[in-house]
Amino acid sequence: MSGPGHHTTQRFHLAQFAGDQPKGHVWVYNKTTGRTRSDIPESISVENNFYSIERDNGTWDTRLDDWITGVEGAATRVYKELLGHEIPPYSQKKYDFALYLAVSYARTRTQQRVSTDFYGKMFQTATYAYGANDELFAAAIKDYETKHAKVLTPERREEFRDLLLNPAGKVTVSVSKDVAFWTWGVIEKLTPIFLEMEWSIVEPEHGYFITSDNPLLRQVAKGTVDSAYGDGGFMNKTVNVTFPLSPKKMLLLSHKKYPRSIWETPRQFVEAINHARASHCEHELYAHIQHKEIAKMAERYKNERPAMELSGFGPEQFAEIRSPRRFKE
C-alpha cells in the first residue's frame, strides 16, 4: 500500500542521475523559479496524492499509484540490462519496458496540465456556443429562470451573455485533476507501438545526457506536420522517441532500423537533445552535476512547455484554468 507521497518521476530513474558532489545527490534545475539545488532521489519530484482519486467522503483511493509501482518493479530489471547494453528482443521483458515508457509519458505533471487545460478550454468553447447562438442563449436563460424562479433583467442577460462570450478576466475555471486520468487510455495505445519499434542505445562521444520531470521525448522530422491533421503522433514514420537512461546512455525508439543497436553520437547531437528535453519539461531538469550551462538552459526555456492549442470557434481569449489538488479542502 502506497503512502501519500507520490513520485511524479520514477525514483529509480532519478537515481541513475545521482552524482558525486554531493555523493548520491541529483542536481535539480527549476526553470520556473530559476533555483538550483541538489537532493537525494527520494526527495525529488514528490507530490502528495498526485495519483490518488478522492472519494466522496474525502479519503484517497491510492490504487493507481500501487499499479504504477508494479509497472516500475517489472521494468527495473530491464532498465538495468539496458544500462549493460542488453536490448531485449520481442518478449515479455520488452513489453514490460514498453509499458513503463508509456506510463512515463502519461504520468507527468505536464500531461496532467495539458489534459485539464484542454478540458477547461473545451468547456469554455461549449459555453461560448450558447452565447453566440440566439436560440441556444434564449433556451439557457429560460432554463435558468425556471429553475431559480426569477426573471433576469435585460441588463443581467447581457452581462451573462458577455461572460459566455468573453470569459477571460471575469472567471476562473476549476477542473478536477481526476480529468487527467481519463486520458490514461493512451497507455494502452502507446505500449504496443513502443513494443513494435526498433530500440537502440545511444552514448555520447563527449558530454552527457540530462533528464527532466517529463523525460520521454517525441520528435518528428520537419515537413511531416499537417496544419489540419497534426503530425501523426507516435505513428509518424519519422518519429524518434528518446528516454535518457543515465548521463551516458539514452534509449532511442524508431520505426526504422539503425545499422547498429549501440552507437555513439557527437556532442552537437547530445546538446541538441538536452535542449529539446529542457524545452519540453514542466518545471525541473535533473543532472548528475552542477553546471552553469544547464542553469543557462533552464533560464532559456523558462517560458516553454508542451501545450495543446484550440483554434477557430470559441472565445478570443480563454479564462484562467486551474486544477486544485482536491475540491474538499
C-alpha positions as CSV (number, residue, x, y, z in Angstrom):
1,M,0.0,0.0,0.0
2,S,1.5,3.3,-1.0
3,G,1.7,6.4,1.2
4,P,0.6,9.9,0.3
5,G,3.9,11.0,-1.2
6,H,3.9,10.0,-4.9
7,H,6.9,10.3,-7.2
8,T,5.8,12.0,-10.4
9,T,9.2,10.9,-11.9
10,Q,10.4,7.4,-11.0
11,R,12.8,7.3,-8.1
12,F,15.0,4.6,-9.7
13,H,15.2,6.7,-12.9
14,L,16.3,9.7,-10.9
15,A,18.9,7.6,-9.0
16,Q,20.7,7.0,-12.3
17,F,21.5,10.7,-12.4
18,A,23.0,10.9,-8.9
19,G,26.5,12.3,-8.9
20,D,29.4,12.5,-6.5
21,Q,29.3,16.2,-5.4
22,P,27.5,15.7,-3.1
23,K,27.6,11.9,-3.4
24,G,24.3,10.3,-4.1
25,H,22.6,13.7,-4.9
26,V,20.9,14.8,-8.1
27,W,21.2,18.4,-9.2
28,V,17.8,20.0,-9.8
29,Y,17.4,23.0,-12.1
30,N,14.0,24.6,-11.7
31,K,13.3,26.6,-14.9
32,T,10.2,28.2,-13.4
33,T,11.9,29.7,-10.3
34,G,15.4,29.8,-11.5
35,R,16.6,27.9,-8.4
36,T,19.3,25.3,-8.5
37,R,19.7,22.7,-5.7
38,S,20.9,19.2,-5.0
39,D,18.9,16.5,-3.2
40,I,18.6,12.7,-2.9
41,P,16.3,11.0,-5.4
42,E,13.9,10.0,-2.7
43,S,13.1,13.7,-2.1
44,I,12.8,14.9,-5.7
45,S,9.6,15.1,-7.8
46,V,7.3,14.2,-5.0
47,E,3.7,15.4,-4.6
48,N,1.1,14.2,-2.1
49,N,-1.7,12.1,-3.6
50,F,-0.7,13.1,-7.2
51,Y,-2.1,9.7,-8.5
52,S,-4.9,9.4,-5.9
53,I,-8.6,9.8,-6.6
54,E,-10.6,11.5,-4.0
55,R,-13.6,9.5,-2.7
56,D,-16.9,11.2,-1.8
57,N,-16.0,11.0,1.9
58,G,-12.8,13.0,1.4
59,T,-10.4,10.0,1.7
60,W,-8.0,8.9,-1.1
61,D,-8.0,5.9,-3.3
62,T,-4.3,5.1,-3.9
63,R,-4.7,2.0,-6.1
64,L,-3.4,3.8,-9.2
65,D,-0.1,4.6,-7.5
66,D,0.1,0.9,-6.4
67,W,-0.3,-0.1,-10.0
68,I,2.4,2.3,-11.2
69,T,4.7,0.8,-8.5
70,G,4.1,-2.6,-10.0
71,V,4.8,-1.4,-13.5
72,E,8.1,0.1,-12.3
73,G,9.0,-3.1,-10.5
74,A,8.7,-5.2,-13.6
75,A,10.6,-2.7,-15.7
76,T,13.6,-2.2,-13.3
77,R,15.3,-5.4,-14.2
78,V,15.1,-4.5,-17.9
79,Y,16.3,-1.0,-17.1
80,K,19.4,-2.5,-15.5
81,E,20.0,-4.7,-18.5
82,L,19.7,-1.8,-20.9
83,L,22.4,0.0,-18.9
84,G,24.5,-3.0,-19.5
85,H,23.9,-2.9,-23.3
86,E,21.3,-5.7,-23.2
87,I,18.4,-4.7,-25.5
88,P,15.5,-7.2,-25.1
89,P,14.1,-9.0,-28.1
90,Y,10.4,-9.1,-28.8
91,S,9.4,-10.6,-25.4
92,Q,7.7,-10.1,-22.1
93,K,10.7,-8.1,-20.9
94,K,10.4,-5.8,-23.9
95,Y,6.6,-5.4,-23.3
96,D,7.3,-4.6,-19.6
97,F,9.6,-1.8,-20.5
98,A,7.4,-0.6,-23.3
99,L,4.6,-0.3,-20.8
100,Y,6.9,1.5,-18.4
101,L,7.7,4.0,-21.2
102,A,4.0,4.6,-21.9
103,V,3.4,5.2,-18.2
104,S,6.3,7.6,-18.1
105,Y,4.7,9.6,-20.8
106,A,1.2,9.7,-19.2
107,R,2.1,10.1,-15.6
108,T,3.7,13.5,-15.6
109,R,2.7,16.9,-14.4
110,T,2.9,18.0,-18.0
111,Q,0.2,15.6,-19.1
112,Q,-2.0,16.5,-16.2
113,R,-1.8,20.2,-17.1
114,V,-2.3,19.6,-20.8
115,S,-5.3,17.4,-20.1
116,T,-7.1,19.7,-17.6
117,D,-6.3,22.7,-19.7
118,F,-7.8,21.1,-22.8
119,Y,-10.9,20.1,-20.9
120,G,-11.2,23.7,-19.4
121,K,-11.0,25.2,-22.9
122,M,-13.5,22.7,-24.4
123,F,-15.9,23.7,-21.6
124,Q,-15.5,27.3,-22.4
125,T,-15.9,26.7,-26.1
126,A,-19.2,24.9,-25.3
127,T,-20.5,27.8,-23.2
128,Y,-19.3,30.2,-25.9
129,A,-21.7,28.4,-28.3
130,Y,-24.6,29.3,-26.0
131,G,-23.7,33.0,-26.0
132,A,-23.1,33.1,-29.8
133,N,-26.4,31.5,-30.8
134,D,-29.6,33.4,-30.1
135,E,-31.8,30.3,-29.8
136,L,-29.4,28.5,-27.5
137,F,-28.9,31.6,-25.4
138,A,-32.7,32.1,-25.0
139,A,-33.2,28.5,-24.1
140,A,-30.4,28.7,-21.5
141,I,-31.9,31.8,-20.0
142,K,-35.4,30.2,-19.9
143,D,-34.0,27.2,-18.2
144,Y,-32.2,29.3,-15.6
145,E,-35.3,31.4,-14.8
146,T,-37.4,28.3,-14.5
147,K,-35.1,26.5,-12.1
148,H,-34.5,29.6,-9.9
149,A,-38.0,31.1,-10.2
150,K,-36.7,34.5,-11.1
151,V,-36.6,36.7,-14.2
152,L,-33.4,38.3,-15.3
153,T,-33.4,41.9,-16.3
154,P,-32.2,42.8,-19.8
155,E,-29.0,44.2,-18.3
156,R,-28.3,41.0,-16.4
157,R,-29.0,38.9,-19.5
158,E,-26.4,40.9,-21.4
159,E,-23.9,40.6,-18.6
160,F,-24.4,36.9,-18.6
161,R,-24.0,36.7,-22.4
162,D,-20.8,38.8,-22.3
163,L,-19.5,36.4,-19.7
164,L,-20.1,33.4,-22.0
165,L,-18.5,35.2,-25.0
166,N,-15.6,36.9,-23.2
167,P,-14.8,34.8,-20.0
168,A,-11.1,36.0,-19.7
169,G,-10.5,38.1,-16.6
170,K,-14.1,37.5,-15.3
171,V,-14.0,33.9,-14.0
172,T,-11.5,31.2,-13.1
173,V,-12.4,27.7,-14.4
174,S,-11.5,24.9,-11.9
175,V,-11.0,21.4,-13.4
176,S,-10.6,18.4,-11.2
177,K,-7.2,16.7,-11.6
178,D,-9.0,13.5,-12.0
179,V,-9.9,14.6,-15.5
180,A,-6.3,13.8,-16.4
181,F,-6.8,10.1,-15.6
182,W,-9.4,9.9,-18.4
183,T,-6.5,10.3,-20.9
184,W,-4.6,7.4,-19.5
185,G,-6.1,5.3,-22.2
186,V,-3.2,6.4,-24.2
187,I,-1.0,3.9,-22.3
188,E,-2.9,1.1,-23.9
189,K,-2.3,2.6,-27.3
190,L,1.3,3.5,-26.8
191,T,2.6,0.3,-25.3
192,P,2.1,-1.9,-28.5
193,I,3.6,0.9,-30.6
194,F,6.7,1.1,-28.4
195,L,6.9,-2.7,-28.4
196,E,7.0,-2.9,-32.2
197,M,9.5,-0.1,-32.7
198,E,13.3,-0.6,-33.1
199,W,15.3,0.0,-30.0
200,S,18.9,1.2,-29.8
201,I,21.2,2.7,-27.1
202,V,22.9,6.0,-27.8
203,E,26.1,7.0,-26.0
204,P,27.7,10.5,-26.2
205,E,31.2,10.8,-27.6
206,H,31.5,13.8,-25.4
207,G,29.2,15.4,-22.9
208,Y,26.3,13.8,-21.1
209,F,22.5,13.5,-21.1
210,I,20.2,15.2,-18.7
211,T,16.7,14.2,-17.8
212,S,13.6,16.0,-16.6
213,D,10.2,15.8,-14.9
214,N,8.9,15.0,-18.5
215,P,11.6,12.5,-19.5
216,L,10.1,10.8,-22.6
217,L,10.6,13.0,-25.7
218,R,8.9,12.6,-29.1
219,Q,10.4,14.3,-32.1
220,V,9.4,14.2,-35.8
221,A,11.1,15.4,-39.0
222,K,10.3,18.8,-40.3
223,G,7.8,18.8,-43.1
224,T,5.7,16.0,-41.7
225,V,3.3,18.2,-39.8
226,D,-0.1,18.9,-41.4
227,S,-1.8,22.1,-40.2
228,A,-5.2,20.4,-40.0
229,Y,-4.3,16.8,-39.0
230,G,-1.1,17.3,-37.0
231,D,1.9,15.1,-37.3
232,G,0.5,11.6,-36.8
233,G,1.8,11.4,-33.2
234,F,3.9,8.3,-32.4
235,M,2.8,6.6,-35.6
236,N,4.7,9.2,-37.7
237,K,7.2,7.1,-39.6
238,T,10.0,9.7,-38.9
239,V,9.4,9.8,-35.2
240,N,12.2,9.4,-32.7
241,V,11.3,8.6,-29.1
242,T,14.1,9.2,-26.6
243,F,14.4,8.3,-23.0
244,P,17.6,9.1,-21.0
245,L,18.7,6.0,-19.0
246,S,21.7,7.7,-17.4
247,P,24.1,10.6,-18.2
248,K,26.0,8.3,-20.5
249,K,23.2,6.2,-22.1
250,M,19.9,7.1,-23.8
251,L,17.3,4.7,-25.2
252,L,16.2,5.6,-28.8
253,L,13.0,4.1,-30.3
254,S,12.4,4.5,-34.0
255,H,10.2,2.9,-36.8
256,K,13.4,2.4,-38.8
257,K,16.2,0.1,-38.0
258,Y,19.6,1.6,-37.5
259,P,22.8,-0.2,-38.7
260,R,23.9,-0.8,-35.1
261,S,21.9,-1.2,-31.9
262,I,24.5,0.5,-29.8
263,W,26.3,3.6,-31.2
264,E,27.9,6.9,-30.2
265,T,26.8,10.4,-31.1
266,P,28.7,13.7,-31.3
267,R,28.4,16.4,-28.7
268,Q,26.3,18.5,-31.1
269,F,23.5,15.9,-31.0
270,V,23.8,15.4,-27.3
271,E,23.4,19.2,-26.7
272,A,20.5,19.4,-29.1
273,I,18.6,16.6,-27.4
274,N,19.3,18.2,-24.0
275,H,17.9,21.5,-25.2
276,A,14.8,19.8,-26.6
277,R,14.2,18.0,-23.3
278,A,14.6,21.3,-21.4
279,S,12.0,23.0,-23.6
280,H,9.6,20.1,-23.1
281,C,9.9,19.8,-19.3
282,E,7.3,21.2,-17.0
283,H,9.5,22.7,-14.2
284,E,12.6,20.7,-13.4
285,L,15.7,19.4,-15.2
286,Y,17.9,16.8,-13.5
287,A,21.6,16.2,-13.9
288,H,24.4,14.4,-12.1
289,I,26.5,17.6,-11.8
290,Q,26.1,21.3,-11.1
291,H,27.0,23.2,-14.3
292,K,26.3,26.8,-15.4
293,E,25.4,25.7,-18.9
294,I,22.5,23.6,-17.6
295,A,21.4,26.6,-15.5
296,K,21.5,28.8,-18.7
297,M,19.5,26.2,-20.5
298,A,16.8,26.2,-17.8
299,E,16.7,30.0,-18.0
300,R,16.4,30.0,-21.8
301,Y,13.3,27.7,-21.7
302,K,11.7,29.0,-18.6
303,N,8.5,30.0,-20.6
304,E,8.3,27.0,-22.9
305,R,6.1,23.9,-22.2
306,P,4.2,21.5,-24.3
307,A,0.6,22.6,-25.0
308,M,-2.5,21.6,-26.9
309,E,-3.9,24.6,-28.6
310,L,-7.5,25.2,-29.7
311,S,-8.2,27.5,-32.6
312,G,-11.2,28.6,-34.6
313,F,-14.6,28.6,-32.9
314,G,-14.6,29.8,-29.3
315,P,-13.6,32.7,-27.1
316,E,-11.0,35.1,-28.4
317,Q,-9.2,34.6,-25.1
318,F,-9.9,31.8,-22.6
319,A,-10.3,32.4,-18.9
320,E,-7.7,31.1,-16.4
321,I,-7.9,27.4,-15.8
322,R,-6.7,25.8,-12.6
323,S,-6.6,22.3,-11.3
324,P,-6.7,22.1,-7.5
325,R,-5.4,19.0,-5.8
326,R,-8.7,18.5,-4.2
327,F,-12.1,20.1,-4.1
328,K,-13.0,19.1,-0.5
329,E,-10.5,21.3,1.4
